[in-house]
Amino acid sequence: MKIFISHLHANGQHYVVMTDPGIHNASGYEPWEEGLKEDIFVKDKNGKIFIGKLWPGFTAYPDFLNPKTFEYWEQQLINFIEHLLPVDGLWIDMNEISNLCTGACLAGKGMREDQRFGFNPVSPPYAINNYLQKAPLNTSTLDMDCKHYQKLLEYNTHNLYGLMEGKATRRVMEKVHQERSFVISRSSFPGAGMHVGKFLGDIHSIFYDMYISISGILNFQLFGIPMVGADICGFKLNTTEELCGRWIQIGAFYTFSRDHTEKGTLSQELYRWDSVAAIARKVLSIRYSLLPYYYTLFYKAHREVSNLNAPSATVLRPLFFEFPDDPSTYPIDRQFLVGSAVMISPVLEQGATSVKAYFPQGVWYDFYNQTIFTGKGKVSKTLPAPFDHVPIHLRGGSVIPMQAAANTTVSGRKTNFTLLVALNSSESASGDVYVDDGVSLQPNKWLYVEYTVRSSMLKSVVSGPGYECPPLNMITILGVGGNPSKAFCNGKEVKEFMFNKTTQVLQLGGLNTLLGVPITVTWE
């Protein structure tokens, strides 16, 4: 395995493994023995270690509300990473807390009613409709009268477990690698987005679940967890060629994009079907070309997280975020925006070869042919969407930073930058790009470049201490009026000039200008 991981690292790739919180209670097993020694496991109501069950068998659960557990968790992960597998990230699963027993596995009868806490945590007066069948609260988890650090009840702390495990795990990964961590959690709570990304759990391989995944990823943007995605092609049940092809057309634009399925189901790697492999190559190439745009959105999501009036504090957005004065956008849950500029309108129905999409006010361009699709907006359109196509549109008034698509982010970051400019009805636009090394905890070299376009002129304003990165080599401008015949970049005529009067697309190549140098580009 170490040789395999070394090969991945040499290829600019990373390796992430899954870990569950449960510690197997086997005599001689170092994590169990150390946990006993440090007294960091969750207790039952009688003060004994609570024993549940996960994949190793009977397990105890580290209590992440106990400060000592952070030190314990750190030591266990360091032992694993430094002595067994030098993994780059962790996927922390089953951390709701999940339990294959109903309550304590060794108790014989599960939870018993107890009034010692001033109320009955086993059967509270306002019980939730657990599992949609009013199941006992300890179903597939801990007894509600379990005790955490300082005798805090599981009933009162249940939803914090994933957050606290995520916080502890992030701290360890940053300490080990001295770089930004990559941790994906199944359980979350407000504030978790500062520490972890999120996947939506055990979603089914059906068209309906693919549809509701859009609401899921958008909701978690509101919760402050911008890195989020569903299991592409579905997790439970067997997927199909059609479902998998349609799902990757959405999932390629999730912030966390991953194909994953349950043991025992049919294999669903994207290369299993020639048609799905072709679709995946197409949409993932688009995703990778947009990574500078995504990265800038993530930068702004973290930078502006405390600014409640900043709509740019989300990466993915429902349409009404950008068009709050348009009531027609309020119920839309079948389309979404990447930032403010890129609109995805996927097919969500089995057998469908078209999709009805709403276009809010403004100019909208077809992403593929770069021509104006609608010049005014506030209109619904039925779009052709054969199996190999997902409709994508660009919002007029946007400047989108891009790089060439590549098989890895390491390779993509070495390619030249381009700008895709979509002009609005007044032939103006704006946008930005943030660049750093992608890994430093506190980057001391970075660039933030803001672009504005108006009156046939593009200008940039540069801030930051600077960062050495590939140059800006091409600018493509959509919706250009008139019939321009030449262009200038910082006073020098652009040699690679091409204008298509029919499509109104102007392409300026061979610029080879440093991203960190302010530019003025004009055309006439």
C-alpha positions in Angstrom: 0.0 0.0 0.0 2.8 2.4 0.7 4.2 1.8 -2.7 0.8 2.4 -4.2 0.4 5.7 -2.3 3.9 6.8 -3.3 2.9 6.2 -7.0 -0.2 8.3 -6.5 1.8 11.1 -4.9 4.3 11.0 -7.8 1.4 11.4 -10.2 0.0 14.4 -8.3 -2.9 12.4 -6.8 -4.0 11.9 -3.2 -5.3 9.0 -1.1 -8.2 9.3 1.3 -9.4 6.5 3.6 -12.5 6.0 5.7 -12.5 5.7 9.4 -15.3 5.1 11.9 -15.3 6.4 15.5 -16.0 3.1 17.2 -13.0 1.4 18.9 -13.0 -2.4 19.0 -13.0 -3.5 22.6 -10.4 -6.3 22.1 -7.8 -7.0 24.8 -4.4 -6.1 23.6 -5.7 -3.7 20.8 -3.6 -0.6 21.4 -6.4 2.0 20.6 -8.7 0.2 23.1 -6.1 -0.2 25.8 -5.0 3.5 25.5 -8.6 4.6 25.6 -9.1 2.7 28.8 -6.0 4.1 30.3 -7.0 7.7 29.4 -10.7 7.1 30.4 -12.0 8.8 27.2 -14.9 6.6 26.2 -18.6 7.5 26.4 -20.2 5.9 29.5 -23.6 4.4 30.1 -25.9 5.8 32.7 -24.3 3.7 35.4 -20.8 5.0 34.6 -19.6 2.0 32.7 -18.2 2.1 29.2 -21.0 2.0 26.7 -20.6 -0.8 24.2 -22.2 -0.6 20.8 -21.4 -2.3 17.5 -19.8 -1.2 14.3 -17.9 -3.0 11.5 -15.1 -4.4 13.8 -17.6 -5.9 16.2 -18.3 -4.6 19.7 -17.0 -1.1 20.0 -16.6 1.8 22.5 -16.9 5.4 21.4 -14.4 8.2 22.1 -16.0 11.1 23.8 -15.0 14.1 21.8 -16.5 16.5 24.4 -13.6 15.4 26.6 -10.5 17.5 26.0 -8.3 14.5 26.6 -9.9 12.7 23.7 -8.4 15.2 21.3 -4.9 14.2 22.5 -5.9 10.5 22.3 -7.3 10.9 18.7 -4.2 12.8 17.7 -1.9 10.0 18.8 -4.0 7.3 17.2 -4.1 9.0 13.8 -0.4 10.0 13.9 0.5 6.3 14.6 -1.6 5.2 11.7 -0.4 7.9 9.2 3.3 7.9 10.1 3.7 4.1 10.7 1.1 2.4 8.5 -0.3 4.5 5.6 0.7 8.0 4.7 -2.8 9.0 3.8 -3.6 12.6 2.6 -7.2 12.9 3.9 -9.8 11.2 6.0 -13.4 10.3 5.4 -15.0 10.1 8.9 -18.1 8.0 8.7 -20.8 6.5 11.0 -20.4 9.5 13.3 -24.0 10.4 14.2 -23.1 8.2 16.4 -24.1 5.1 14.4 -24.6 1.8 16.1 -25.6 -1.6 14.7 -27.4 -2.3 17.9 -30.4 -0.5 19.4 -28.7 1.1 22.4 -26.2 -0.9 24.3 -25.4 -4.2 22.7 -24.6 -6.0 25.9 -27.4 -4.6 28.1 -30.0 -7.1 27.0 -33.0 -4.8 26.9 -31.8 -1.5 25.5 -33.0 1.7 27.2 -35.0 1.7 30.3 -37.1 4.7 31.6 -35.3 6.8 34.1 -36.5 10.0 35.8 -33.2 10.9 37.5 -32.4 13.7 35.1 -35.5 15.8 35.8 -37.1 14.5 32.7 -37.2 11.2 30.8 -34.5 11.2 28.1 -35.7 7.8 26.9 -39.2 9.1 26.2 -39.2 12.9 26.1 -42.4 14.9 26.0 -41.7 16.1 22.4 -40.2 13.0 20.7 -39.3 13.2 17.1 -40.8 10.9 14.4 -37.6 8.9 14.4 -37.1 6.7 11.3 -40.5 8.0 10.2 -42.1 5.5 12.5 -41.7 7.0 15.9 -38.9 4.5 16.6 -37.1 4.7 20.0 -34.5 7.4 20.1 -31.7 4.9 20.6 -32.5 3.1 17.4 -29.1 2.5 15.6 -27.4 4.9 18.0 -26.5 5.3 21.7 -28.9 5.3 24.6 -30.1 8.8 25.3 -29.1 8.5 29.0 -25.4 7.8 28.1 -23.0 10.2 29.8 -20.3 12.3 28.2 -17.7 14.5 29.7 -18.8 16.2 32.9 -21.9 14.0 32.9 -23.5 15.7 29.8 -26.4 13.6 28.5 -26.3 12.0 25.1 -29.8 13.3 24.7 -28.4 16.9 24.9 -25.2 16.4 22.9 -26.1 13.8 20.2 -25.9 16.2 17.3 -22.5 17.5 18.3 -20.6 14.3 17.9 -19.7 14.6 14.2 -18.8 18.3 14.6 -16.4 17.6 17.5 -14.8 14.5 15.8 -14.4 16.7 12.7 -12.7 19.4 14.7 -10.3 16.9 16.3 -9.5 15.2 13.0 -8.8 18.5 11.1 -6.4 19.5 13.9 -4.5 16.2 13.5 -4.3 16.3 9.7 -3.0 19.9 9.7 -0.4 19.0 12.4 0.8 15.9 10.5 0.9 17.4 7.0 1.5 21.1 7.9 -1.0 21.8 5.1 -4.8 22.4 4.8 -6.7 19.3 5.7 -9.1 17.3 3.7 -11.7 15.7 5.9 -15.2 14.6 4.7 -17.8 13.8 7.3 -21.2 12.2 7.2 -22.5 13.9 10.4 -22.4 17.6 10.7 -23.7 20.6 12.7 -23.6 24.4 12.2 -19.9 25.3 12.3 -18.7 22.1 10.8 -17.8 23.8 7.6 -14.8 25.4 9.2 -13.3 22.0 9.7 -14.8 19.4 7.3 -16.6 18.8 4.1 -19.8 16.8 3.9 -21.4 14.0 1.9 -25.2 13.5 2.0 -25.2 10.0 3.3 -26.8 6.8 2.1 -28.8 8.1 -0.9 -30.7 5.7 -3.1 -30.0 4.9 -6.7 -33.2 6.4 -8.0 -34.1 9.5 -10.0 -36.0 11.1 -7.2 -32.9 10.9 -4.9 -30.8 12.4 -7.6 -33.3 15.3 -7.8 -33.4 16.0 -4.1 -29.6 16.0 -3.9 -29.8 19.4 -5.4 -31.8 20.7 -2.4 -29.3 18.9 -0.2 -26.2 20.6 -1.6 -27.9 24.0 -1.6 -29.1 23.7 2.0 -25.6 22.9 3.2 -24.4 26.1 1.6 -26.8 27.9 3.9 -25.4 25.9 6.9 -21.9 27.1 6.1 -20.6 23.9 4.7 -19.6 24.7 1.1 -17.8 21.5 0.3 -20.7 19.0 -0.1 -22.0 16.4 -2.5 -24.1 13.3 -2.8 -22.9 9.8 -3.8 -22.9 10.1 -7.7 -25.0 7.3 -9.2 -26.5 6.6 -5.8 -25.4 4.4 -2.8 -28.3 2.0 -2.0 -29.8 -0.3 -4.7 -28.4 -1.0 -8.1 -27.9 2.0 -10.4 -28.5 2.0 -14.2 -26.6 3.3 -17.2 -29.1 6.1 -17.7 -29.2 7.2 -14.1 -25.4 7.1 -13.7 -25.0 9.2 -16.9 -27.5 11.8 -15.8 -26.1 11.9 -12.3 -22.6 12.6 -13.3 -24.0 15.6 -15.3 -25.1 17.0 -11.9 -22.4 15.6 -9.7 -19.6 17.0 -11.8 -20.7 20.4 -10.5 -21.1 19.4 -6.8 -18.3 21.0 -4.8 -17.5 17.5 -3.5 -17.8 15.2 -6.5 -17.5 11.4 -5.8 -19.0 8.2 -7.2 -19.7 5.8 -4.3 -21.9 2.7 -3.8 -22.9 0.1 -1.2 -21.2 -3.2 -0.9 -23.2 -5.9 -2.7 -24.6 -3.6 -5.4 -23.6 -3.6 -9.0 -20.3 -1.9 -9.8 -20.9 1.7 -11.0 -17.5 3.1 -11.9 -18.1 5.7 -14.6 -16.1 3.7 -17.1 -18.5 0.7 -16.8 -20.5 2.0 -19.7 -19.0 3.6 -22.8 -21.8 6.1 -22.9 -21.4 7.1 -19.3 -17.6 7.3 -19.7 -18.0 9.7 -22.6 -20.4 11.9 -20.6 -18.1 11.9 -17.6 -15.1 12.9 -19.7 -17.2 15.8 -21.1 -18.6 17.2 -17.9 -15.5 16.6 -15.7 -13.4 18.4 -18.3 -15.8 21.4 -17.8 -15.5 21.1 -14.1 -11.7 21.0 -14.2 -11.5 24.0 -16.5 -13.7 25.9 -14.0 -11.5 25.1 -11.0 -10.0 28.6 -10.8 -13.6 29.9 -10.6 -14.5 27.3 -7.9 -11.4 28.1 -6.0 -12.1 31.8 -6.0 -15.7 31.1 -4.7 -14.3 29.0 -1.9 -11.9 31.8 -1.0 -14.7 34.2 -0.8 -16.9 31.7 1.1 -14.3 31.6 3.9 -13.3 35.2 3.7 -16.8 36.5 3.9 -18.4 34.0 6.2 -19.0 36.6 8.9 -20.7 39.0 6.4 -24.4 38.2 6.5 -25.0 40.5 3.6 -22.5 38.9 1.2 -24.2 36.6 -1.3 -20.8 35.4 -2.5 -20.4 33.6 0.8 -21.8 30.5 -0.9 -20.2 28.4 -3.7 -23.4 26.8 -5.1 -26.6 28.8 -5.0 -30.3 28.6 -5.7 -31.5 31.0 -8.3 -33.4 33.2 -5.8 -30.1 34.0 -4.1 -29.1 36.0 -7.1 -32.6 37.2 -8.1 -34.4 37.8 -4.8 -36.9 40.2 -6.5 -38.1 37.6 -9.0 -40.8 35.4 -7.3 -40.5 32.9 -10.2 -37.2 31.8 -8.8 -38.4 31.0 -5.3 -39.8 27.5 -5.9 -37.0 26.4 -8.4 -35.2 23.3 -7.0 -34.3 21.7 -10.3 -31.7 24.2 -11.4 -28.8 25.7 -9.5 -26.0 28.2 -9.9 -22.2 27.8 -9.5 -21.4 31.2 -8.1 -23.4 33.9 -9.8 -22.4 33.2 -13.3 -22.9 29.5 -14.3 -26.4 27.9 -14.4 -26.9 24.2 -14.5 -30.3 22.8 -15.7 -30.0 19.0 -15.5 -32.4 16.3 -16.7 -34.0 14.7 -13.6 -36.6 12.4 -15.1 -36.1 8.9 -16.4 -36.3 8.7 -20.2 -36.4 12.5 -20.7 -34.6 14.1 -23.6 -35.5 17.7 -22.8 -35.7 19.9 -19.7 -37.7 23.0 -18.9 -35.6 25.7 -17.5 -36.2 29.2 -16.2 -34.0 32.1 -17.2 -34.1 35.1 -14.8 -33.8 38.6 -16.1 -30.7 39.4 -18.1 -28.6 38.1 -21.0 -27.8 34.4 -20.9 -25.4 32.6 -23.2 -25.2 28.9 -24.2 -22.0 27.6 -22.6 -21.1 25.3 -25.5 -21.5 27.5 -28.6 -21.0 30.8 -26.6 -23.9 32.5 -28.4 -26.7 34.6 -26.8 -29.5 32.2 -25.8 -31.9 34.9 -24.5 -31.3 38.6 -24.4 -33.9 39.6 -21.8 -34.6 36.7 -19.5 -37.6 36.2 -17.2 -38.7 33.4 -19.5 -39.1 29.6 -19.3 -37.6 27.5 -22.2 -37.7 23.8 -23.1 -34.2 22.8 -23.8 -33.0 19.8 -25.8 -31.1 17.5 -23.6 -30.2 14.2 -25.2 -28.5 11.6 -23.0 -25.0 13.0 -23.6 -25.9 16.7 -22.9 -26.5 18.8 -19.9 -27.7 22.4 -20.5 -25.2 25.0 -19.1 -25.7 28.7 -19.4 -23.6 31.7 -18.6 -25.0 34.9 -17.1 -24.3 38.1 -18.9 -22.2 40.5 -16.9 -19.7 37.9 -15.7 -15.9 37.4 -16.0 -15.0 33.7 -15.3 -11.4 32.6 -14.8 -10.4 29.3 -16.3 -7.5 27.0 -16.9 -7.1 23.9 -19.2 -8.8 20.7 -18.1 -6.4 18.1 -16.9 -6.5 14.7 -15.1 -5.3 16.2 -11.8 -5.5 19.5 -10.1 -1.7 19.6 -9.9 -1.5 19.3 -13.7 -4.3 21.8 -14.3 -2.7 24.5 -12.1 0.4 24.5 -14.4 -1.7 25.5 -17.5 -2.2 29.1 -18.7 -5.1 31.1 -17.4 -7.9 32.3 -19.7 -10.8 34.6 -19.1 -14.3 34.0 -20.4 -16.2 37.3 -20.4 -20.0 37.2 -20.9 -21.2 40.8 -21.5 -24.6 42.0 -20.3 -27.0 44.2 -22.3 -24.9 47.3 -21.6 -21.8 45.3 -22.8 -20.2 45.4 -19.3 -19.1 42.6 -16.9 -17.1 42.0 -13.8 -15.4 39.1 -12.0 -12.4 38.0 -10.0 -9.8 35.3 -9.4 -7.9 34.3 -6.3 -4.7 32.3 -6.5 -2.3 30.8 -4.0 -0.4 27.6 -3.6 -3.5 25.7 -2.7 -2.2 24.0 0.4 -0.6 26.5 2.9 -2.5 27.1 6.2 -1.6 30.8 6.1 -0.5 31.7 2.6 2.1 34.5 2.6 2.0 34.6 -1.2 -1.2 35.1 -3.0 -3.0 37.2 -5.7 -6.5 38.6 -5.9 -7.4 40.1 -9.2 -10.6 42.0 -9.9 -11.8 42.5 -13.5 -14.2 45.1 -14.9 -15.4 45.5 -18.4 -17.2 48.5 -19.9 -17.1 50.6 -23.0 -15.0 48.0 -25.0 -12.3 48.0 -22.3 -11.2 45.3 -19.8 -9.2 46.4 -16.8 -7.7 44.5 -13.8 -6.9 45.6 -10.3 -4.4 43.5 -8.5 -4.0 43.1 -4.7 -1.9 40.8 -2.5 1.8 40.2 -2.0 2.1 38.3 -5.3 2.2 34.7 -6.4 4.1 33.1 -9.2 1.6 31.3 -11.5 1.1 30.6 -15.2 0.3 33.7 -17.3 -3.0 34.9 -18.7 -2.9 33.9 -22.3 -6.4 34.3 -23.7 -9.5 36.3 -23.3 -12.8 35.3 -24.9 -15.5 37.9 -24.9 -19.1 37.0 -25.7 -21.8 39.4 -26.9 -19.5 41.9 -28.5 -21.4 44.5 -30.6 -20.2 46.3 -33.7 -17.4 44.9 -35.8 -14.1 45.3 -34.0 -10.9 44.7 -36.1 -8.1 45.1 -33.6 -7.3 45.0 -29.9 -4.6 46.2 -27.6 -3.2 44.8 -24.3 -1.3 47.4 -22.2 -0.8 49.5 -25.3 0.5 46.7 -27.5 -1.6 45.4 -30.4 -2.9 41.8 -29.9 -1.6 39.7 -32.7 -3.9 36.7 -32.2 -7.2 38.5 -32.9 -10.3 36.7 -34.1 -13.9 38.1 -34.2 -16.9 36.2 -35.4 -19.6 38.7 -36.3 -22.3 36.0 -36.5 -21.7 34.7 -33.0 -20.5 38.0 -31.6 -17.5 36.2 -30.1 -14.2 38.0 -29.8 -11.1 35.9 -29.0 -7.8 37.5 -28.0 -4.9 35.1 -27.8 -1.1 35.1 -27.3 -1.4 37.6 -24.4 1.2 35.9 -22.2 0.8 38.5 -19.5 1.5 37.9 -15.8 -1.7 37.4 -13.8 -0.3 39.7 -11.1 0.4 42.6 -13.5 -2.5 45.0 -14.0 -3.8 45.0 -17.6 -5.9 47.2 -19.8 -7.3 45.5 -22.8 -9.3 47.5 -25.4 -10.9 46.6 -28.8 -12.1 48.8 -31.6 
